[in-house]
Each structure stands twice: as C-alpha cells, then as structure tokens.
Amino acid sequence: MEHNATKEARVQVGSCVRGQPTLSLYSPASSTIHYGGTTTFRLALEPDDNVICSSSVTYTITLLPTTASFVVSAPATLSVTPYAPATFDVTFTSQADVDENVTFTVVATNEELLFRAETEVRVLVHGPCKLRPPTITPLTPLFLTAVAGPASHGTYFLNVTNNDLLACPQTTFAVTTTSFNVLGVTTSPSVSTLPLAAGASALLSVSVSVAENTQPPMSFAVVLQLSDLAAVQQQVAHATTAQMTYTLDCHQPKPPTNVTATQFTPRFSLHTAVRLRWYACATPVDCCAPAAYDVYDAETGHLIGETTSREFTHEGLREGHTYSYAVRVRDSIGALSPDDTCSHVLAVTAEAPDLTAFGLLVGLCVGLSLVVAVFASIAVLIVVCVVVRRRQGRRQVQPHDETRAVRATRKHNSNNAPAVTQSVTEAYVPLDERQRGES
C-alpha cells in the first residue's frame, strides 16, 4: 500500500485519494442539566474521499478530559464509508453538586492515515439548589452635604446580586432600610420588594433625607436589609444586611463679618500694604467651623491668597490704585461661603507709602559709612608715617666729633714679657672726608 500525504492533508492509496474528515455536532449545540441529570449529544463524522474509494475507514473515538464531576460515554470505534457520514451519540451525566460550565472534546483518529478530527461540546450544569446570602455593593460615595434652607437629600445606588445556585427558583427579597445614631435623617429604598433569579443582579437606590436645621457635622449609619419572603429552606440563611456609614457635612458656610482694613508701610519697603481683619460666624448652628479663609479680588474674582487665621496682609500696593477684597470661608470639604452678599467686600485705595522710617534708615547708613571712611583714612596716615620714619632712620649719619675707644692688645716679641694693653681713642671720620684726605 502506497501512502502519499500532501499539504492538503490528503492521502493517496493507489487511485483512491482520502481527505481529512470533518467531525461536527448535530444536536444540541449545548445543553443545560441539573445535578445528576443526563443529556445526549449526536455527532457526525463525514469523510472527504474521492469516487474511486470504496472501502470504509475505522476511527477511534476519544473523550477529553475525564473528571470525577461527570461521566461521558461514546462508542470506542466508528466505521466510516465514503460519501456516507457516520453518526454516533455521546452521553453526558453530571455528578457535581455545584454550578459549573463543562467543556469536553470528542476526538476521532485514524493512526494509519494520520487523520485527526475533533470538536468541543459544552454543558451547563446546575447543582442542587443551595440558598446563599445575597451581596450588596455600594456604587456611589457614601457622602451627603446638607445645605441651609430646605431639607437636604441624596440618592445612592447599590448593586444587589442573588448568589443562589442556578437550580434554585427565583427569590423575592423584601427591602427595608433603617437609620440610627442621628435625629432628623430618614431613608427609603427605591422598591419594597426585589425579585431576583438565581445568579442575577439588579440596581437598587436608597434615598437619604435630612430635615431642616439638622445640626452638622455628623456621621450616621443606614442598614439595608434583604430577606426572603418565601422563606425557602429555612435551614439556610437567605437574607443579608449591609451597613453604610454616611457623612453629613455642615451647612454652607456663612461669610465673615466686620471686615476692616489698615494700611501701613512694611519695614524696608517702598510700597504700601494693607492688613485685613474680620470676625467669624458667631452661631455654630448656622455654620460649621471654618478650615481656612480665601481672599479674592472682588472685581476679577482672582484668588489673592488664603489664611487659616482671621487676618490677611496684602503687600506691594500701587499708590492711588483701588483694591476690592472679598473674604470667603472654606470648610473642611472645600465648600465656600456664598458670594452674593456685600458685607464681606471691602474697597481700599492705596495711599503713598510712609518713607520716614526708610529715610532714617538711609541716613543712618550714610552716617556709618562716613565714620568708617574717616577711621580708615586715619589708619592709612598712621601707617604711612611709620614707614617713612623707618626709612629715614636707616640713612642717618653719626656727628664728626664722635669718637670711639679701641682697646688693642700689643704683644712684645719677648716671650717672657707680659702683654701690654693700650687704649687708643680715634676720631670717627665720615667716609667721604676720608676719601678726600687720601687724595
């Protein structure tokens, strides 16, 4: 027998040319069964041989993988004749007690022809009904800002998931909310009942309302409870609660009052500065404690600076220019006091700087410079005089009548005669006179 395999996965045996077969799933494409259930899949193996081929080909059927959670059975071999697709059944039996998606592969091979065909089969297995607590996941920040005036409210969204196994029937949950640790706060869910199929999710919202004049800041808790109305299988807890802590911020801060301005000239400066002072809100119920104060240019809205104290200094003012200041309170979360009132806006016209202190400073500096210069000049003169006197002392000449005594010791030729010492007084004659006398 001559085998001739080509790139097209075809094998020629004499005049018969056999091609790669095709394995396909007839029905169903996939299946869903419950725990312990059985389902059957029909597959077909179709050859690709030419008209000359007449003999059948036998294929080995293999199922991959094999696990303990299910049992799959199929014929071990399959005989295929040309132009006649061969069908066979694969039986799947679930033995798992949990929900799972199972995928197994059916493989048909012929070792002699080196042919291999395969296809995947998928099965969704529903384990026995097991009730599990649902899950509540907040989707928005747990934060609420209460403003002065009408009652404040906020809506918060949550995601609810039914975690029951897929074999369980649909569950209708009762939805209730409870708030505590604070007065004047009411909560209400968007629905009172929530039907959910096993494994399904739904969006739920909770409305939180704060009554007027509720004193902030504060934190309060909201408990969202889901409970199974049908109470299926009471031995399993089929309810859950989620506690969410909300932060109620202060009412919108009120602007400061009694803003005053004092102009002055800073030390060592040629420009005027202004010092702003103000009072904070005196009623804590109406406004919360400020975190900082922002000082704006009331005409342009430009932020000049900020401070945590109740005063601010703006330096470098131009003489004759008018500056308008607006002071706004900023609380711990960044909320600003309203800017629709004029009680916190102040206009200041810059005056000429007071240069008296600056002039005194300049005069003092000039006087010190003069004193230093005088002392430096005196020191230089003293040094010059000392140097000149030293040079003159080296060139000074001795007077003509100055004499010096010379003690000379003369020794006689006699060895026994004592030495005679004679004092001779010589006149000290200048060198130039001596040279003239010699000449």
Salt bridges, closest charged atoms under 4 A:
ASP48 OD2 - ARG10 NH1 3.16
ASP49 OD2 - ARG18 NH1 2.73
ASP89 OD1 - ARG42 NE 2.75
GLU118 OE1 - ARG116 NH2 3.00
GLU120 OE1 - ARG122 NH2 3.23
ASP164 OD2 - HIS238 NE2 2.76
ASP228 OD2 - HIS238 ND1 2.58
ASP286 OD2 - LYS254 NZ 3.84
ASP294 OD2 - ARG330 NE 3.04
GLU306 OE1 - ARG330 NH2 2.83
GLU311 OE1 - ARG277 NE 3.16
ASP339 OD2 - ARG328 NH1 3.80
GLU433 OE2 - HIS400 NE2 3.46
